[in-house]
Amino acid sequence: MSIRTEVREGIATVTLERPEKLNALDLDDARELTATWRAFRADPDVRAAVVTGSGTKAFCTGIDRAAVVGGEIGQPPSPYAIEDPLLSIGPKANDLWIPVLAAVEGMACGGAFYLLGEAEFLIASEEAVFFDPHTTYGMVSAYEAIGMSQRMPFGEVARMSLMGTAERISARRAYETGLVSEVTPVGGTLEAALRCATVLASYPPEAVQGTVRAVWAAKEGARAQAMAQAPQLIALGNLPPERQGELFTGRAGRASAPRVR
C-alpha cells in the first residue's frame, strides 16, 4: 500500500506515498483510502485530519493511467452506471465529518479533486498548480468538475475543466478565487495545515463536526443532483479507452509547455 497514516494528539496525517508516480493512485491505494476514512469514523481519538502527498512535486495526479488504459477498469455499457474507482476515496463519500484539511505541494490534477473537493479547506505552497486534463484525453470531467464547482467561481472551474493540459492555475490565482485559503513557501503546507488542525482538535468534537456538517448541508442538494447526472454524461462523452490511451501516449512527445495563470 502507498497510503501512510499517522495519528498524533488527535490529528491524523494521511500521506499519499508514490512520489515516483507523482502520487498517482492505483486501485489498492483507492481501496486503502476508503478504509482509512471509514476507520476514522470509529475512532473517537481522531478529531481532525490532514491529507497530503509525499514530496514537493505533486499532491496527487489522480488515477494511475496504467490501471485504466491497461484495461483493468472498463465501463458498463449502460449510460446509467459508471465504474469509477476514485468515487469513494474522499472523507465525505465515507460519511466522515471530522474536519479534513488538504496540504498541497506541486501538482494537483484530475482525480486529485475527489480528495480536494471533500476537504474543508486547502493550503497550498507558492509553487502549487491545479489543472484538469480530462478533455485533452477525450474524457468528460464530470465528478471532478462538479466537486470543484462547489469551491470555485463558475467561470474558473469551467475554464480549468475545458482547457485541459493547456493551462494550469497557480497558487496565487487559486488563492484569489477562494480555492486556496493560505499560501506557504515550498515545503511549508503540512506545518501550516497541522497548525490549523491542532486548533480544531482542541475544540469540543461535537461542535466541530456539527459545524462541518452544517457547512456542507448548505450546498448538498445542488451537489447531489449534479452528481446524479454524471454517469450518463461520462457514458455519452468519453472516448473508448483505447482512443484515450492513444491520445495520452501520443501527446507525451509533442506536448507544449502549459500556460500558468
C-alpha positions, -999 to 999 in steps of 0.1 A, spaced: 0 0 0 11 36 -7 -10 53 19 7 62 52 -13 72 82 0 87 114 -22 98 144 -8 121 170 -26 142 196 -60 138 179 -48 146 144 -45 120 116 -20 128 88 -28 108 57 1 109 31 0 96 -4 33 78 -8 41 73 -45 64 102 -53 79 83 -82 44 83 -98 37 119 -87 14 104 -61 -10 89 -86 -33 63 -71 -36 27 -81 -66 6 -73 -51 -7 -40 -45 29 -29 -81 38 -37 -93 10 -15 -69 19 12 -81 55 13 -117 43 16 -107 20 45 -88 48 62 -116 73 63 -140 46 75 -117 36 103 -116 72 115 -154 72 118 -150 45 145 -121 62 163 -131 89 188 -94 98 193 -92 112 157 -107 147 158 -91 162 127 -72 151 97 -47 164 71 -43 148 37 -11 155 17 13 140 -8 48 128 -4 75 153 -16 70 187 -32 65 178 -69 28 167 -66 0 164 -42 -17 138 -64 -21 134 -102 -53 112 -100 -56 76 -111 -26 58 -123 -31 56 -161 -18 21 -162 -49 10 -141 -73 25 -167 -57 24 -201 -44 -10 -194 -79 -23 -194 -84 -32 -157 -112 -6 -154 -139 -9 -180 -171 10 -182 -205 -7 -182 -224 -4 -215 -254 14 -198 -253 52 -195 -269 49 -161 -240 32 -145 -203 42 -141 -172 23 -129 -150 49 -111 -125 36 -85 -120 71 -71 -156 79 -62 -151 66 -26 -116 79 -18 -129 111 -1 -139 116 35 -175 128 28 -181 99 5 -175 77 35 -197 97 58 -168 111 78 -174 146 94 -143 154 113 -126 184 96 -102 174 69 -76 198 56 -55 194 24 -18 204 22 -10 208 -15 26 209 -28 33 208 -65 7 195 -90 -29 186 -81 -49 175 -111 -77 152 -123 -86 126 -97 -69 147 -70 -101 167 -70 -120 138 -54 -99 145 -23 -97 183 -26 -134 186 -33 -142 169 0 -117 188 23 -129 217 44 -101 240 32 -69 239 12 -34 252 20 -10 253 -10 26 261 -15 36 290 -37 46 266 -65 14 245 -64 -6 243 -96 -41 229 -103 -54 216 -137 -78 191 -151 -65 170 -181 -97 151 -189 -108 169 -221 -73 167 -236 -75 129 -235 -111 125 -247 -128 122 -213 -156 140 -197 -147 159 -165 -179 153 -145 -174 143 -109 -142 164 -107 -158 195 -122 -190 191 -101 -169 188 -69 -147 218 -77 -177 239 -87 -186 239 -51 -153 256 -43 -145 279 -73 -164 305 -92 -183 291 -122 -160 307 -148 -129 295 -131 -140 259 -129 -154 259 -164 -121 273 -178 -100 248 -158 -122 218 -168 -123 228 -205 -88 239 -211 -73 206 -201 -35 204 -201 -30 237 -219 -33 257 -187 -25 254 -150 -39 275 -122 -12 290 -100 -14 290 -62 -17 328 -64 -47 326 -87 -62 297 -66 -59 320 -35 -75 349 -54 -105 329 -64 -110 312 -30 -99 277 -39 -70 280 -15 -72 297 19 -35 301 26 -3 301 5 30 290 21 66 287 10 75 254 -7 76 226 18 55 246 43 20 234 37 20 204 61 32 225 90 5 252 83 -22 226 80 -12 208 112 -13 242 130 -49 247 120 -58 210 127 -43 214 162 -67 242 169 -97 222 156 -87 191 175 -87 211 207 -123 221 204 -153 200 215 -157 175 187 -195 175 186 -195 213 179 -168 210 153 -184 181 134 -218 197 136 -204 228 121 -187 208 93 -220 191 86 -239 224 86 -215 240 61 -218 210 37 -256 209 42 -258 244 26 -247 230 -8 -255 193 -6 -288 194 -25 -273 210 -57 -242 188 -55 -263 156 -52 -285 165 -81 -255 173 -103 -236 141 -93 -266 120 -102 -262 132 -138 -225 124 -140 -227 87 -151 -248 95 -182 -226 124 -192 -195 103 -189 -210 74 -208 -221 97 -236 -189 118 -239 -159 96 -231 -139 82 -260 -133 44 -258 -103 35 -235 -81 26 -264 -86 60 -280 -79 77 -247 -47 57 -245 -36 68 -280 -42 105 -271 -23 100 -238 7 83 -252 8 103 -285 7 136 -268 37 129 -244 63 135 -271 48 167 -286 31 184 -257 39 221 -254 45 238 -221 12 247 -204 4 283 -196 3 290 -159 -21 318 -149 
